[in-house]
Amino acid sequence: MRVQGSVIRRGVLLATLGACALSLAARGQEPGPLSTRGPWLVDDEGRVVILHGANASNRSKSPPFEPDLAEGDTERWQKMGFSVVRLLVLWEGVEPERGRYDDGYLARIGRAIDRFGGAGVRVILDMHQDLWSRHLFGGDGAPEWAVEKGPYKPLAPWWLNYDSPAVRANFDRFWTSADLQEHYALAWERVAKSLGTHPAVIGYDLMNEPHPGTARPGEFERERYVPWLARLADRLQAITPDRIVFLEPVTLNPTPIHLYAGLAGPRRVWAPHYYDPLVETTMAYRSPFPARVAIGLFSRRALAAGFPLFFGEWGMVQGWDRSADYVRDMASLFDRYRAGWCWWAWDREDGAGFGLLAADGSLGPAGKWLVRAYPLATAGTPRSWRCDPAAGTFEMTWTNDSAIQLPTEIVLPPDVFGPRGGRVARSDGVASTEYDASRWALLVTASGDATECRIAIERE
């Protein structure tokens, strides 16, 4: 069926969509867990799920190790079209003293999860570290009792400090210490038991940006890191079998994904980070070429190894040259490769850093640039989609799966498409559309005999 120029209707869902869809659309309904099918994340109805969101947050790196969340922030995520948060958890927060766990800290993180879940935002729990620990120098992650202190001469930019002998020595100590690894695993088990059963939590990121210490790339993955990932993933999924493990490669020494291929399987996702090296070193966006090559390579390798692909971090300092162009091009590139992502990070800043918010809590530049349409849940297989936020347009094609009873769900943020979700300019294979203003989403029901579907939406 072809529809031209139809205006998307507002209000409650059509009765023909069924009581199940009506329940799902209710404001405040916590999202359910996800699983994997081939290269996709899927919900419990079999719809392919794409996630956009941010990390929360930089403030979690320091005591009391909690995210920067003000009143109304989680509801604003939904209005921006964000559907996931990578929520930082600190080992130091969980186990501040050897063998003693801070259940008060876990309860506070649990309340943050409640807020995100109540706004319909899914949660990935990320055991975060940078430079091993704040007790070494300016980093975060490990508690003081798990740190071997030594001489340290700080370097700039900060990430060069991973080459410090003191930082490398602490990573070497962890990767060769059964005692430290067991404490880390027990801390994770505490998190899984107390927080992982929350309905909004979809999975775990086992260690942020792991570093090999002085071990050689390739050798480190084969002999230390991949076996450690396998052991810890199995322990956590034994506690919460329906939660996903997000697997990070070694960030500063990326190695071929085939070394991780043995980890592929149900509820395992490839979750690299991407920071453009040319941007990071020149503090300016000069060319899209490095990102095009890198993201394409990540995508092809993940597909070949059998992993869904999700970028746990990406971003650019907003005060650097052509940052708006970079954000626009990267977001479009992720769309091209049908990958989900989390921006770094949800923080209040002066508009010149990575933070999505200005100091007064209003959206900063990147917070506005990232508001865009995308297919949150597709009843079938998404083939392609494209959004131009400046023009207020969105186009999508997908292969319909008539066995799925729930509709395809397209996020249409009101700041881009208006409070009524814009208008359907063209469609093929579509029986009906309904805009759910409580979640800023268009629900699209395919025609019963449709195999290939298309839709184009314009701002009213």
C-alpha angles and dihedrals in degrees: 000000000000121000124186128188096356115158115228110246123230132217136056123349120275113262089235090068088069137236092280092062091045091055092048092053096053114120112257094020107148113233118246130237123282132222133190134254116183108304094349143085108225136189125229090273092055097253116146109246126209117190130206122182148109143260118262107235166349090192089064089073093074132050127320082029095218130136125260099255124154128185110296095012097119092049088052089057089061093048090051089053095251114151104174141041126200096214117203119231119183124215087215089056093050099042109018092164126033107278095356117110124202105225090176089063091049090050091054091050087048090057090053088052089051090056095049093044091049089056092051094255119140119223133224112191110220121194094213132205137161121185086353099275146002086236091067100047131315096321133105142222119064122073118246093255089061094053128094104204123212144150111314132182110190120229134198133264091041098236091064086073089078084080091058112117090229093054093044091048091055092051090047089051092052097046091051099040117089088188096057092043090052092051089050091049092048090050089052091049089053089053093047093050096046102034109012094074092060108116092233094056112094100174156315136278101206101206130358114237099340117212126211096218107211095336118118119255110259093020090061093053095046098044105029120006105043094045089049091050091050094051095046094043091052092049094051095044089050086061096041108018095180096056123099125235113220108209119210122200121219101284105207095038105037113193132188113293092230087083087066097040093103088065094060115112144096113347096003118127131187105233114179126165124233127206113162106243093210091052092046094051100040098033088227140085108244107155139010091214100093092050094045091053095043098045092044090051092048090051097048093046093048091050092049092049094047099248130134108234125234126164107221094191139015135144150120135233104264094217092062123099116283094357092150091057091048094052092047094048094045094049089051090048092054088050090051091055092039093237130150123225151183121219120223106264158004099205139133110243141143093275093259100089135053096285118117093213134064119233091265091055097255119128113280124214097281091043087062097040093055096056103108144135123261140155105269094181126010123197091218131000122323110228100182142334136185132192129191105188093185092056093037095234136134131181129184140174125193143166109246123231106203092192090070110089100196122079129250109267121214120188110227109179112212093228088065104030103024131248093297096051098251124266135292105247097180138357141172125196092011121131100182145347131206128185115221104202092187089071101020089240136134114222111209122194115197123222112266094246097039120122101170119036133190134184135179121194129192134192112259 
